Amino acid sequence: MPLRGATRIAVALLALTAPVAAPAGAQTAPAGGQGTAAAPESVPRPVIGVIDLQRILRDATAARGVRAEREKYVTAYQADAAQVEQELRAADQELARLRAGATTEEFAHKRREFQERVATSQREVQTRRRNLERAFGAAMSEVQQATIQVADHIAAEVGVNVILYRSQVFLFDNGMDLTDEILDELNRRLPQVAFPDPESLPEAADGAPSLTMPGD
């Protein structure tokens, strides 16, 4: 759930910082403010808060759990890959022994079988790695969406209508930093997130954008 008023105002403020070229034939407003429309009275005065999103996605209980689950899969996949590598090494040695006694056709057949086995193993490793990152991204996206909801709730409570990433602000009063409040509330609302089984994920569409986490 996106921020309501906070997001709209933040976007408006960012838009004001970008230079806009005047259309051809446009009249420049005269000096002294004549001809300049007054700002609508309905536009609220911006009240800014700051959030360290990277810290939240690093320290939140649910985020820590997601990374721990990912490491379990990494460890298991590495063990499987080591076993396959050992088997392929033994098959390669056996192929070298057959080279002296087998006919050219027999050796060529065995070599093709070995090469196909190597290629299949490489594809399986790549698929596992890709699906693991998709599962990780999906789980972390759930943490991020919950962070947005909590930030919206906290902002409404304290009267903030603009939230900026900490990295976007050069100097600010520490009283504007909402990170601790958001982190505490996030841990209370979302102590854990289910990690999708990478082996059960459907095939990703070719060219589909990967799921990435925005920077802070």
Accessible surface in RSA format (square Angstrom, percent):
REM  Atomic radii and reference values for relative SASA: ProtOr
REM  Chains: A
REM  Algorithm: Lee & Richards
REM  Probe-radius: 1.40
REM  Slices: 20
REM RES _ NUM      All-atoms   Total-Side   Main-Chain    Non-polar    All polar
REM                ABS   REL    ABS   REL    ABS   REL    ABS   REL    ABS   REL
RES MET A   1   101.92  52.8  80.46  53.3  21.46  51.1  53.74  45.7  48.18  63.8
RES PRO A   2    97.33  70.9  92.42  84.2   4.92  17.9  95.44  78.8   1.89  11.8
RES LEU A   3    29.61  16.5  23.33  16.7   6.28  15.8  23.33  16.4   6.28  16.9
RES ARG A   4   128.13  53.8 123.91  63.2   4.22  10.0  62.32  85.2  65.81  39.9
RES GLY A   5    24.01  29.6   0.00   N/A  24.01  29.6  18.46  50.6   5.55  12.4
RES ALA A   6     7.07   6.5   3.30   5.1   3.77   8.6   3.50   4.9   3.57   9.5
RES THR A   7    52.06  37.0  49.26  49.9   2.80   6.7  46.05  61.9   6.01   9.1
RES ARG A   8   163.67  68.7 153.41  78.2  10.26  24.4  73.27 100.1  90.39  54.8
RES ILE A   9    26.86  15.3  25.67  19.1   1.19   2.9  26.86  19.3   0.00   0.0
RES ALA A  10    16.21  14.9  15.15  23.4   1.06   2.4  15.76  22.2   0.44   1.2
RES VAL A  11    90.09  59.3  89.36  80.9   0.73   1.8  89.60  77.9   0.49   1.3
RES ALA A  12    51.99  47.8  45.08  69.6   6.91  15.7  51.03  71.9   0.96   2.5
RES LEU A  13    61.21  34.1  59.10  42.3   2.11   5.3  59.43  41.7   1.77   4.8
RES LEU A  14   106.91  59.5 102.11  73.1   4.80  12.1 102.18  71.8   4.72  12.7
RES ALA A  15    61.31  56.4  45.36  70.0  15.94  36.3  53.94  76.0   7.37  19.5
RES LEU A  16   144.28  80.3 115.19  82.4  29.09  73.1 117.89  82.8  26.38  71.0
RES THR A  17   108.80  77.4  75.72  76.8  33.08  78.8  70.42  94.6  38.39  58.0
RES ALA A  18    55.18  50.7  45.06  69.5  10.12  23.0  49.04  69.1   6.14  16.3
RES PRO A  19   137.05  99.9 105.42  96.1  31.63 115.0 117.29  96.8  19.76 122.8
RES VAL A  20   131.54  86.6  97.77  88.5  33.78  81.4 101.44  88.1  30.10  81.6
RES ALA A  21    95.36  87.7  65.87 101.7  29.49  67.1  75.76 106.7  19.60  51.9
RES ALA A  22    83.23  76.5  52.33  80.8  30.90  70.3  56.93  80.2  26.30  69.7
RES PRO A  23   101.84  74.2  86.77  79.1  15.08  54.8  98.32  81.2   3.52  21.9
RES ALA A  24   111.95 102.9  69.45 107.2  42.50  96.7  80.64 113.6  31.31  82.9
RES GLY A  25    75.32  92.9   0.00   N/A  75.32  92.9  43.81 120.2  31.51  70.6
RES ALA A  26    52.00  47.8  18.30  28.2  33.69  76.6  28.69  40.4  23.31  61.7
RES GLN A  27   171.00  95.6 141.83 103.7  29.17  69.4  59.83 127.4 111.17  84.3
RES THR A  28   127.91  91.0 102.32 103.7  25.60  61.0  73.67  98.9  54.25  82.0
RES ALA A  29    59.76  54.9  36.39  56.2  23.37  53.2  42.57  59.9  17.19  45.5
RES PRO A  30    72.98  53.2  58.96  53.7  14.02  51.0  69.18  57.1   3.80  23.6
RES ALA A  31    99.23  91.2  68.76 106.1  30.48  69.3  80.28 113.0  18.96  50.2
RES GLY A  32    82.50 101.7   0.00   N/A  82.50 101.7  42.63 117.0  39.87  89.3
RES GLY A  33    47.22  58.2   0.00   N/A  47.22  58.2  29.19  80.1  18.03  40.4
RES GLN A  34   125.94  70.4 117.90  86.2   8.04  19.1  39.01  83.0  86.94  65.9
RES GLY A  35    79.75  98.3   0.00   N/A  79.75  98.3  38.96 106.9  40.79  91.4
RES THR A  36    93.87  66.8  66.98  67.9  26.89  64.1  62.61  84.1  31.26  47.3
RES ALA A  37    95.30  87.6  64.65  99.8  30.64  69.7  75.14 105.8  20.16  53.4
RES ALA A  38    95.61  87.9  64.68  99.8  30.93  70.4  74.58 105.0  21.03  55.7
RES ALA A  39    83.94  77.2  57.62  88.9  26.33  59.9  63.50  89.4  20.44  54.1
RES PRO A  40    86.57  63.1  71.12  64.8  15.45  56.1  82.56  68.2   4.00  24.9
RES GLU A  41   180.99 103.9 143.93 108.9  37.06  88.2  66.09 127.8 114.90  93.8
RES SER A  42   100.77  85.2  67.80  90.5  32.97  76.0  58.77 125.1  42.00  58.8
RES VAL A  43    91.53  60.2  73.36  66.4  18.17  43.8  75.16  65.3  16.37  44.4
RES PRO A  44    70.56  51.4  56.75  51.7  13.81  50.2  67.61  55.8   2.95  18.3
RES ARG A  45   191.70  80.5 176.19  89.8  15.51  36.9  74.14 101.3 117.57  71.3
RES PRO A  46    57.48  41.9  47.46  43.3  10.02  36.4  47.46  39.2  10.02  62.3
RES VAL A  47    56.90  37.4  54.15  49.0   2.75   6.6  56.90  49.4   0.00   0.0
RES ILE A  48    59.72  34.0  48.94  36.5  10.78  26.0  48.94  35.2  10.78  29.3
RES GLY A  49     0.23   0.3   0.00   N/A   0.23   0.3   0.23   0.6   0.00   0.0
RES VAL A  50     0.04   0.0   0.04   0.0   0.00   0.0   0.04   0.0   0.00   0.0
RES ILE A  51     8.93   5.1   8.93   6.7   0.00   0.0   8.93   6.4   0.00   0.0
RES ASP A  52    29.85  20.9  29.80  29.7   0.05   0.1   1.76   4.2  28.09  28.0
RES LEU A  53     8.55   4.8   8.55   6.1   0.00   0.0   8.55   6.0   0.00   0.0
RES GLN A  54   104.20  58.3  98.52  72.0   5.68  13.5  27.79  59.2  76.40  57.9
RES ARG A  55    71.74  30.1  71.46  36.4   0.29   0.7  15.15  20.7  56.59  34.3
RES ILE A  56     0.00   0.0   0.00   0.0   0.00   0.0   0.00   0.0   0.00   0.0
RES LEU A  57    17.39   9.7  16.17  11.6   1.22   3.1  16.43  11.5   0.96   2.6
RES ARG A  58   130.42  54.8 128.49  65.5   1.92   4.6  63.72  87.1  66.69  40.4
RES ASP A  59    35.18  24.6  26.56  26.4   8.62  20.4   8.20  19.3  26.98  26.9
RES ALA A  60     0.13   0.1   0.13   0.2   0.00   0.0   0.13   0.2   0.00   0.0
RES THR A  61    67.13  47.7  63.73  64.6   3.40   8.1  44.18  59.3  22.96  34.7
RES ALA A  62     0.72   0.7   0.14   0.2   0.58   1.3   0.28   0.4   0.44   1.2
RES ALA A  63     0.00   0.0   0.00   0.0   0.00   0.0   0.00   0.0   0.00   0.0
RES ARG A  64   136.17  57.2 130.17  66.4   6.00  14.3  42.86  58.6  93.31  56.6
RES GLY A  65    33.27  41.0   0.00   N/A  33.27  41.0  32.32  88.7   0.95   2.1
RES VAL A  66     1.03   0.7   0.13   0.1   0.90   2.2   0.53   0.5   0.51   1.4
RES ARG A  67    76.97  32.3  76.40  38.9   0.58   1.4  50.34  68.8  26.63  16.1
RES ALA A  68    51.77  47.6  42.60  65.7   9.17  20.9  49.51  69.7   2.27   6.0
RES GLU A  69    58.90  33.8  58.90  44.6   0.00   0.0  16.88  32.6  42.03  34.3
RES ARG A  70    61.67  25.9  61.67  31.4   0.00   0.0   5.63   7.7  56.04  34.0
RES GLU A  71    91.31  52.4  90.96  68.8   0.35   0.8  43.85  84.8  47.46  38.7
RES LYS A  72   132.01  64.4 120.58  74.0  11.43  27.2  83.68  75.3  48.33  51.5
RES TYR A  73    53.11  24.8  51.69  29.4   1.42   3.7  30.28  22.8  22.83  28.1
RES VAL A  74    32.61  21.5  31.28  28.3   1.33   3.2  32.61  28.3   0.00   0.0
RES THR A  75    89.15  63.4  87.78  89.0   1.37   3.3  64.58  86.7  24.57  37.1
RES ALA A  76    50.07  46.0  42.50  65.6   7.58  17.2  49.70  70.0   0.38   1.0
RES TYR A  77    29.03  13.6  26.33  15.0   2.70   7.0  26.46  19.9   2.57   3.2
RES GLN A  78   116.20  65.0 108.00  78.9   8.20  19.5  40.85  87.0  75.35  57.1
RES ALA A  79    62.31  57.3  47.61  73.5  14.70  33.4  55.94  78.8   6.37  16.9
RES ASP A  80    62.10  43.5  59.68  59.4   2.42   5.7  16.45  38.7  45.65  45.5
RES ALA A  81    40.89  37.6  33.30  51.4   7.60  17.3  37.06  52.2   3.84  10.2
RES ALA A  82    58.77  54.0  49.87  77.0   8.90  20.2  53.12  74.8   5.65  15.0
RES GLN A  83    93.58  52.3  90.59  66.2   2.99   7.1  36.38  77.4  57.21  43.4
RES VAL A  84    52.13  34.3  52.13  47.2   0.00   0.0  52.13  45.3   0.00   0.0
RES GLU A  85    96.45  55.4  93.87  71.0   2.58   6.1  32.38  62.6  64.07  52.3
RES GLN A  86   111.74  62.5 110.44  80.7   1.30   3.1  27.21  57.9  84.53  64.1
RES GLU A  87    71.23  40.9  64.57  48.9   6.66  15.9  25.88  50.1  45.35  37.0
RES LEU A  88    24.93  13.9  24.38  17.4   0.55   1.4  24.60  17.3   0.33   0.9
RES ARG A  89   124.91  52.4 118.61  60.5   6.31  15.0  54.64  74.7  70.28  42.6
RES ALA A  90    55.24  50.8  49.78  76.8   5.46  12.4  51.75  72.9   3.49   9.2
RES ALA A  91    26.63  24.5  15.72  24.3  10.91  24.8  22.68  31.9   3.96  10.5
RES ASP A  92    70.68  49.5  70.01  69.7   0.67   1.6   4.47  10.5  66.21  66.0
RES GLN A  93    97.10  54.3  92.36  67.5   4.74  11.3  30.48  64.9  66.62  50.5
RES GLU A  94    73.91  42.4  73.91  55.9   0.00   0.0  35.96  69.6  37.95  31.0
RES LEU A  95    17.99  10.0  16.94  12.1   1.05   2.6  17.80  12.5   0.19   0.5
RES ALA A  96    69.34  63.8  50.01  77.2  19.33  44.0  55.99  78.9  13.35  35.4
RES ARG A  97   156.75  65.8 134.17  68.4  22.58  53.8  77.04 105.3  79.71  48.3
RES LEU A  98    62.83  35.0  60.95  43.6   1.88   4.7  62.83  44.1   0.00   0.0
RES ARG A  99   162.66  68.3 150.03  76.5  12.63  30.1  35.20  48.1 127.45  77.2
RES ALA A 100   102.64  94.4  60.85  93.9  41.79  95.1  71.76 101.1  30.87  81.8
RES GLY A 101    74.96  92.4   0.00   N/A  74.96  92.4  40.84 112.1  34.13  76.4
RES ALA A 102    28.17  25.9   7.30  11.3  20.88  47.5  11.65  16.4  16.53  43.8
RES THR A 103    74.03  52.6  65.69  66.6   8.33  19.9  71.06  95.4   2.96   4.5
RES THR A 104   111.27  79.1 100.93 102.3  10.33  24.6  69.11  92.8  42.16  63.7
RES GLU A 105   130.89  75.1 122.98  93.0   7.91  18.8  71.81 138.9  59.08  48.2
RES GLU A 106    96.68  55.5  92.07  69.7   4.61  11.0  38.96  75.4  57.73  47.1
RES PHE A 107    25.90  13.0  25.84  16.0   0.06   0.2  25.90  15.7   0.00   0.0
RES ALA A 108    24.22  22.3  23.93  36.9   0.28   0.6  24.02  33.8   0.19   0.5
RES HIS A 109    87.24  47.7  87.24  60.6   0.00   0.0  60.64  62.5  26.60  31.0
RES LYS A 110    93.01  45.4  89.78  55.1   3.23   7.7  39.29  35.4  53.73  57.2
RES ARG A 111   107.77  45.2 107.77  54.9   0.00   0.0  19.03  26.0  88.74  53.8
RES ARG A 112   128.40  53.9 127.60  65.0   0.81   1.9  56.48  77.2  71.92  43.6
RES GLU A 113    80.29  46.1  73.72  55.8   6.57  15.6  32.02  61.9  48.27  39.4
RES PHE A 114    39.65  19.8  35.21  21.8   4.44  11.5  39.26  23.8   0.39   1.1
RES GLN A 115   100.35  56.1  94.07  68.7   6.29  15.0  33.68  71.7  66.67  50.6
RES GLU A 116   113.32  65.1 109.16  82.6   4.15   9.9  45.43  87.9  67.88  55.4
RES ARG A 117   107.91  45.3 101.18  51.6   6.73  16.0  41.95  57.3  65.96  40.0
RES VAL A 118    40.72  26.8  40.72  36.9   0.00   0.0  40.72  35.4   0.00   0.0
RES ALA A 119    35.91  33.0  34.35  53.0   1.55   3.5  35.32  49.7   0.59   1.6
RES THR A 120    54.76  38.9  54.76  55.5   0.00   0.0  40.60  54.5  14.17  21.4
RES SER A 121    15.39  13.0  14.53  19.4   0.86   2.0   6.67  14.2   8.72  12.2
RES GLN A 122   105.29  58.9 101.62  74.3   3.68   8.8  31.61  67.3  73.69  55.9
RES ARG A 123   139.34  58.5 138.00  70.3   1.34   3.2  67.45  92.2  71.89  43.6
RES GLU A 124   100.81  57.9  96.70  73.2   4.11   9.8  39.24  75.9  61.57  50.3
RES VAL A 125    59.97  39.5  58.57  53.0   1.40   3.4  58.95  51.2   1.02   2.8
RES GLN A 126    97.35  54.4  94.95  69.4   2.40   5.7  20.02  42.6  77.33  58.7
RES THR A 127    44.85  31.9  44.85  45.5   0.00   0.0  28.23  37.9  16.62  25.1
RES ARG A 128    75.01  31.5  73.35  37.4   1.65   3.9  22.44  30.7  52.57  31.9
RES ARG A 129   136.80  57.4 133.49  68.1   3.31   7.9  59.93  81.9  76.87  46.6
RES ARG A 130   119.74  50.3 112.87  57.5   6.87  16.4  56.17  76.8  63.57  38.5
RES ASN A 131    20.11  13.9  20.11  19.4   0.00   0.0   0.67   1.6  19.44  18.8
RES LEU A 132     6.43   3.6   6.43   4.6   0.00   0.0   6.43   4.5   0.00   0.0
RES GLU A 133    69.48  39.9  63.99  48.4   5.49  13.1  42.69  82.6  26.79  21.9
RES ARG A 134    62.61  26.3  56.26  28.7   6.35  15.1  28.44  38.9  34.18  20.7
RES ALA A 135     0.13   0.1   0.00   0.0   0.13   0.3   0.13   0.2   0.00   0.0
RES PHE A 136    41.41  20.7  41.41  25.6   0.00   0.0  41.41  25.1   0.00   0.0
RES GLY A 137     3.43   4.2   0.00   N/A   3.43   4.2   3.43   9.4   0.00   0.0
RES ALA A 138    43.12  39.6  33.62  51.9   9.50  21.6  35.75  50.3   7.37  19.5
RES ALA A 139     1.61   1.5   0.00   0.0   1.61   3.7   1.61   2.3   0.00   0.0
RES MET A 140     7.77   4.0   7.77   5.1   0.00   0.0   7.77   6.6   0.00   0.0
RES SER A 141    29.66  25.1  29.63  39.5   0.02   0.1   6.95  14.8  22.71  31.8
RES GLU A 142    85.27  49.0  79.39  60.1   5.88  14.0  32.32  62.5  52.96  43.2
RES VAL A 143     0.00   0.0   0.00   0.0   0.00   0.0   0.00   0.0   0.00   0.0
RES GLN A 144    26.43  14.8  26.43  19.3   0.00   0.0   1.24   2.6  25.19  19.1
RES GLN A 145    78.75  44.0  78.75  57.6   0.00   0.0  33.63  71.6  45.12  34.2
RES ALA A 146    16.61  15.3  14.12  21.8   2.49   5.7  15.93  22.4   0.69   1.8
RES THR A 147     2.53   1.8   2.53   2.6   0.00   0.0   2.53   3.4   0.00   0.0
RES ILE A 148    48.82  27.8  46.64  34.7   2.17   5.2  48.82  35.2   0.00   0.0
RES GLN A 149    70.32  39.3  68.64  50.2   1.68   4.0   4.58   9.8  65.74  49.9
RES VAL A 150     0.97   0.6   0.97   0.9   0.00   0.0   0.97   0.8   0.00   0.0
RES ALA A 151     4.96   4.6   4.96   7.6   0.00   0.0   4.96   7.0   0.00   0.0
RES ASP A 152     8.52   6.0   8.42   8.4   0.10   0.2   0.65   1.5   7.87   7.9
RES HIS A 153    74.35  40.6  68.80  47.8   5.55  14.2  43.50  44.8  30.84  35.9
RES ILE A 154    14.12   8.0  14.12  10.5   0.00   0.0  14.12  10.2   0.00   0.0
RES ALA A 155     2.33   2.1   2.33   3.6   0.00   0.0   2.33   3.3   0.00   0.0
RES ALA A 156    65.35  60.1  34.40  53.1  30.95  70.4  44.12  62.1  21.23  56.2
RES GLU A 157   118.16  67.8  79.16  59.9  39.00  92.9  35.87  69.4  82.29  67.2
RES VAL A 158    83.67  55.1  50.85  46.0  32.82  79.1  59.13  51.4  24.54  66.5
RES GLY A 159    45.57  56.2   0.00   N/A  45.57  56.2  34.83  95.6  10.74  24.0
RES VAL A 160    19.05  12.5  10.33   9.4   8.72  21.0  10.42   9.1   8.63  23.4
RES ASN A 161    27.31  18.8  25.95  25.1   1.36   3.3  18.13  43.6   9.17   8.9
RES VAL A 162     0.17   0.1   0.17   0.2   0.00   0.0   0.17   0.2   0.00   0.0
RES ILE A 163    22.96  13.1   6.06   4.5  16.90  40.7   6.06   4.4  16.90  45.9
RES LEU A 164    42.78  23.8  41.83  29.9   0.96   2.4  42.78  30.0   0.00   0.0
RES TYR A 165    68.88  32.2  67.19  38.2   1.68   4.4  43.84  32.9  25.03  30.9
RES ARG A 166    99.92  42.0  97.40  49.7   2.52   6.0  17.13  23.4  82.78  50.2
RES SER A 167    80.75  68.2  38.62  51.5  42.13  97.0  45.74  97.4  35.00  49.0
RES GLN A 168   109.61  61.3  71.59  52.3  38.02  90.5  36.45  77.6  73.16  55.5
RES VAL A 169    31.14  20.5  18.01  16.3  13.13  31.6  21.21  18.4   9.93  26.9
RES PHE A 170   189.17  94.6 158.78  98.3  30.39  79.1 165.47 100.3  23.70  67.8
RES LEU A 171   144.17  80.3 123.63  88.4  20.54  51.6 125.26  88.0  18.91  50.9
RES PHE A 172    47.73  23.9  15.15   9.4  32.59  84.8  26.37  16.0  21.36  61.1
RES ASP A 173   100.07  70.1  85.79  85.4  14.28  33.8  33.68  79.3  66.39  66.2
RES ASN A 174   122.51  84.5 109.77 106.1  12.74  30.7  31.50  75.8  91.01  88.0
RES GLY A 175    68.58  84.6   0.00   N/A  68.58  84.6  39.71 109.0  28.88  64.7
RES MET A 176    58.76  30.4  53.76  35.6   5.00  11.9  43.62  37.1  15.14  20.1
RES ASP A 177    34.06  23.9  23.15  23.0  10.91  25.8   9.80  23.1  24.26  24.2
RES LEU A 178    11.73   6.5  11.73   8.4   0.00   0.0  11.73   8.2   0.00   0.0
RES THR A 179     0.91   0.6   0.88   0.9   0.04   0.1   0.88   1.2   0.04   0.1
RES ASP A 180    77.78  54.5  75.67  75.3   2.10   5.0  25.53  60.1  52.24  52.1
RES GLU A 181    85.75  49.2  79.77  60.3   5.99  14.3  41.38  80.0  44.37  36.2
RES ILE A 182     0.00   0.0   0.00   0.0   0.00   0.0   0.00   0.0   0.00   0.0
RES LEU A 183    16.38   9.1  16.38  11.7   0.00   0.0  16.38  11.5   0.00   0.0
RES ASP A 184    98.07  68.7  89.08  88.7   8.99  21.3  30.33  71.4  67.74  67.6
RES GLU A 185    28.36  16.3  26.97  20.4   1.39   3.3   4.08   7.9  24.28  19.8
RES LEU A 186     0.26   0.1   0.26   0.2   0.00   0.0   0.26   0.2   0.00   0.0
RES ASN A 187    43.75  30.2  35.93  34.7   7.82  18.8  15.71  37.8  28.04  27.1
RES ARG A 188   168.22  70.6 141.18  72.0  27.04  64.4  76.04 103.9  92.18  55.9
RES ARG A 189   102.84  43.2  71.71  36.6  31.14  74.1  36.46  49.8  66.38  40.2
RES LEU A 190    31.43  17.5  31.18  22.3   0.26   0.6  31.18  21.9   0.26   0.7
RES PRO A 191    75.38  54.9  71.10  64.8   4.28  15.6  71.14  58.7   4.24  26.3
RES GLN A 192   142.16  79.5 132.62  96.9   9.53  22.7  34.57  73.6 107.58  81.6
RES VAL A 193    17.24  11.3   0.00   0.0  17.24  41.5   2.67   2.3  14.57  39.5
RES ALA A 194    88.68  81.5  67.10 103.5  21.59  49.1  77.55 109.2  11.13  29.5
RES PHE A 195    29.05  14.5   4.05   2.5  25.00  65.0   4.07   2.5  24.98  71.5
RES PRO A 196    40.92  29.8  28.95  26.4  11.96  43.5  40.77  33.7   0.15   0.9
RES ASP A 197    61.95  43.4  53.97  53.7   7.99  18.9  23.81  56.0  38.15  38.0
RES PRO A 198     1.15   0.8   0.79   0.7   0.36   1.3   0.93   0.8   0.22   1.4
RES GLU A 199   102.36  58.8  70.24  53.1  32.12  76.5  42.67  82.5  59.70  48.7
RES SER A 200    85.41  72.2  53.46  71.3  31.95  73.6  39.06  83.2  46.35  64.9
RES LEU A 201    44.04  24.5  28.14  20.1  15.90  40.0  28.46  20.0  15.57  41.9
RES PRO A 202    98.18  71.6  86.57  78.9  11.60  42.2  98.00  80.9   0.17   1.1
RES GLU A 203   152.28  87.4 125.90  95.2  26.38  62.8  66.20 128.0  86.08  70.3
RES ALA A 204    40.18  36.9  19.82  30.6  20.36  46.3  24.44  34.4  15.74  41.7
RES ALA A 205    74.44  68.4  54.97  84.8  19.47  44.3  65.58  92.4   8.86  23.5
RES ASP A 206   150.18 105.2 116.97 116.4  33.21  78.5  42.66 100.4 107.52 107.2
RES GLY A 207    83.10 102.5   0.00   N/A  83.10 102.5  43.47 119.3  39.63  88.8
RES ALA A 208    53.02  48.7  25.83  39.9  27.18  61.8  31.54  44.4  21.48  56.9
RES PRO A 209   130.39  95.0 102.05  93.0  28.34 103.0 112.62  93.0  17.78 110.5
RES SER A 210    88.86  75.1  65.17  87.0  23.69  54.6  48.59 103.5  40.28  56.4
RES LEU A 211    92.97  51.8  70.24  50.3  22.72  57.1  73.13  51.4  19.83  53.4
RES THR A 212   102.31  72.8  83.16  84.3  19.15  45.6  56.22  75.5  46.09  69.7
RES MET A 213    58.43  30.3  34.28  22.7  24.15  57.5  33.18  28.2  25.26  33.5
RES PRO A 214    58.04  42.3  39.07  35.6  18.97  69.0  51.38  42.4   6.66  41.4
RES GLY A 215    54.50  67.2   0.00   N/A  54.50  67.2  35.01  96.1  19.49  43.7
RES ASP A 216    23.37  16.4   4.13   4.1  19.24  45.5   6.86  16.2  16.50  16.5
END  Absolute sums over single chains surface
CHAIN  1 A    14792.9      12030.3       2762.6       8536.3       6256.6
END  Absolute sums over all chains
TOTAL         14792.9      12030.3       2762.6       8536.3       6256.6
